[in-house]
Amino acid sequence: MVWWLIVLGLAAGLLLIRPVREFLLRTVSAIRGFVREVVEELKKVSWPTRRELKNSTGLVILSMLMLMVFIGVIDLLLNAIIGLITGGRK
């Protein structure tokens, strides 16, 4: 009676192995295709030169500093105005 359960278990295992194997092969194939497409797209990218990168970085830093000063000044002005209206102390 035990041998019958072993044979049944092996048959069930063999039935499950094929779909799992096919699923894994499809998944791995899809991942490979995705990576291949990403590499191809990255070859088409127009990368900036070092000089362009430095210029762009400097421009971003300068813009952020100017925005920081602007927001700080507006904050101080609004605090002063609200303090005058409410009679509050700093």
Contacts in CASP RR format, 6 or more apart in sequence:
PFRMAT RR
TARGET T0000
AUTHOR 0000-0000-0000
METHOD contacts of the structure
MODEL  1
MVWWLIVLGLAAGLLLIRPVREFLLRTVSAIRGFVREVVEELKKVSWPTR
RELKNSTGLVILSMLMLMVFIGVIDLLLNAIIGLITGGRK
48 56 0 8 1.000
79 90 0 8 1.000
83 90 0 8 1.000
END
